[in-house]
Amino acid sequence: MTTPELPGASSQQSAPHQPHSNYAQPNQGASSQVLPPQPAKTKKQRNVLGLIALITAIVGFIFACIPGALIVGWVLLPIAFILAIVSLFIKGKPKGMGIAALIVSIVGTIVGFVVFFSVVGSSFDNAFGSGDTKVVAPSGEAGSNAGTAEKNTEAKTGTRENPSPIGSVVESEDWRVVINSVTLAASSAVAAANEFNDPPAEGSEYILVNYSATYVGDDSNGQMPAFVSLEYVTADGRTINSFDKTVIAPDAINSSNTLYKDGTATGNVAFEVPSATAAQGVLAVRPGMLGDKAFVAVK
């Protein structure tokens, strides 16, 4: 005999399983949850300005190491430095190339200065030789010793107290300088040479010194006559340079063009000197800038 099932009995029997189904509901809800989309990471674009700065800095560094092309490096390196600084302030761009360009431009500038001073030091060594200066008097006064050079310290000539005569040859290892002539009271000639030349100050006058500078060294790159210096020393011991009063002399010497072995530049240079003692001064000639000075009379 079977026992009749009571109404709702099946639902009561399954009741113990209800908590299980209810417990699983949160998991089902979680698996169906949709997360908000994550923003895609954008890749930084290349810093073109930084790349240009780096290339410029590298090229400038290379030229800064080459003595003959040093000026090119000095032009490129500052440009690279400025471009590198600007590239570091561009937003959203990588900074690596800009930083590298900045470092290379700074190091290249330092190297450029080292190379420059090395070249200058080498040029000084080539231009100034041993520092000895020899003076040869004009043939009319040299007598039997006309073809030989005597050191000014041995001959006791070429000093300020006993200057060599006009026409003497002042020579170092690299330069031969000859004072060809000295024209006193040349203010009118200087004024006529250029309308923009200022007149001499009251109590002063212009004198013109004509001289020749011959390069006798063996530097394959040659040298400029600017290495030769010429000064006027007044009777009371003051030094006057031609650039103290800048004027254009008639037939002015070109001291900026490079001369090679046996090349000569000839021309005038003007000095503004005291009129009362113009003829009592002497010329200080230095063949090779740091060579020994030799003094030549002005008349």
NORBELGI-V128223 format. One record per residue. RES is the residue in one small letter. PHI is phi in radians with two decimals (NA if undefined). Layout:
# NORBELGI-V128223
res = [RES	RES]
phi = [PHI	PHI]
This chain:
# NORBELGI-V128223
res = [m	t	t	p	e	l	p	g	a	s	s	q	q	s	a	p	h	q	p	h	s	n	y	a	q	p	n	q	g	a	s	s	q	v	l	p	p	q	p	a	k	t	k	k	q	r	n	v	l	g	l	i	a	l	i	t	a	i	v	g	f	i	f	a	c	i	p	g	a	l	i	v	g	w	v	l	l	p	i	a	f	i	l	a	i	v	s	l	f	i	k	g	k	p	k	g	m	g	i	a	a	l	i	v	s	i	v	g	t	i	v	g	f	v	v	f	f	s	v	v	g	s	s	f	d	n	a	f	g	s	g	d	t	k	v	v	a	p	s	g	e	a	g	s	n	a	g	t	a	e	k	n	t	e	a	k	t	g	t	r	e	n	p	s	p	i	g	s	v	v	e	s	e	d	w	r	v	v	i	n	s	v	t	l	a	a	s	s	a	v	a	a	a	n	e	f	n	d	p	p	a	e	g	s	e	y	i	l	v	n	y	s	a	t	y	v	g	d	d	s	n	g	q	m	p	a	f	v	s	l	e	y	v	t	a	d	g	r	t	i	n	s	f	d	k	t	v	i	a	p	d	a	i	n	s	s	n	t	l	y	k	d	g	t	a	t	g	n	v	a	f	e	v	p	s	a	t	a	a	q	g	v	l	a	v	r	p	g	m	l	g	d	k	a	f	v	a	v	k]
phi = [NA	-1.57	-1.61	-1.13	-1.31	-1.41	-1.07	1.51	-1.16	-1.12	-1.23	-1.25	-1.18	-1.45	-1.05	-1.08	-1.46	-1.10	-1.04	-1.08	-1.18	-1.17	-1.24	-1.41	-1.09	-1.09	-1.12	-1.13	-1.19	-1.20	-1.20	-1.60	-1.28	-1.75	-1.35	-1.16	-1.11	-1.44	-1.15	-1.26	-1.32	-1.56	-1.36	-1.13	-1.33	-1.19	-1.48	-1.11	-1.13	-1.14	-1.14	-1.09	-1.08	-1.17	-1.09	-1.08	-1.14	-1.14	-1.11	-1.11	-1.07	-1.10	-1.16	-1.16	-1.57	-1.84	-0.96	-1.25	-2.10	-1.04	-1.11	-1.13	-1.08	-1.18	-1.41	-1.30	-1.11	-1.09	-1.10	-1.09	-1.08	-1.16	-1.08	-1.12	-1.07	-1.12	-1.13	-1.27	-1.78	-1.45	-1.27	1.28	-2.04	-1.13	-1.79	-1.01	-1.16	-1.11	-1.14	-1.08	-1.11	-1.09	-1.15	-1.11	-1.16	-1.20	-1.10	-1.08	-1.12	-1.09	-1.07	-1.06	-1.16	-1.09	-1.13	-1.05	-1.19	-1.15	-1.13	-1.10	-1.08	-1.15	-1.13	-1.09	-1.08	-1.27	-1.38	-1.72	0.94	-1.48	1.60	-1.30	-2.13	-1.96	-2.17	-2.01	-1.22	-1.02	-1.00	-1.19	-2.02	-1.49	1.13	-1.25	-1.69	-1.07	-1.60	-2.00	-1.75	-1.98	-1.20	-1.11	-1.26	-1.51	-1.42	1.09	-2.00	1.51	-1.65	-1.15	-1.27	-2.35	-1.21	-1.28	-1.30	-1.03	1.74	-1.17	-1.71	-1.84	-2.32	-2.07	-1.15	-2.01	-2.32	-2.11	-2.12	-2.23	-1.46	-1.36	-2.85	-2.28	-1.90	-1.44	0.88	-1.81	-1.08	-1.14	-1.15	-1.20	-1.10	-1.31	-1.22	-2.74	-1.19	-1.62	-1.19	-1.32	-1.21	-1.17	-1.17	-1.05	1.50	-2.19	-2.60	-1.60	-2.12	-1.96	-2.00	-1.75	-2.50	-2.10	-2.12	-2.02	-1.47	-2.05	-1.40	-2.10	-1.22	-1.14	-1.55	1.25	-2.53	-1.63	-1.08	-1.09	-1.17	-1.53	-2.04	-2.34	-2.31	-1.90	-1.93	-1.25	-1.09	-1.67	1.59	-1.56	-1.71	-2.10	-1.77	-1.15	-1.52	-1.14	-2.31	-1.35	-2.40	-1.66	-1.39	-1.14	0.89	-1.14	-1.27	-1.68	-1.75	-1.80	-1.45	-1.23	-1.91	-1.88	-0.85	1.25	-1.37	-2.27	-2.07	-2.31	3.02	-1.79	-2.40	-1.86	-2.20	-1.66	-2.20	-1.10	-1.14	-1.13	-2.15	-1.02	-1.38	-1.65	-1.42	-2.36	-1.77	-1.76	-1.89	-2.15	-1.41	1.88	1.13	-1.71	-1.22	-1.18	-1.34	-2.23	-1.84	-2.19	-1.20	-1.72	-2.76]
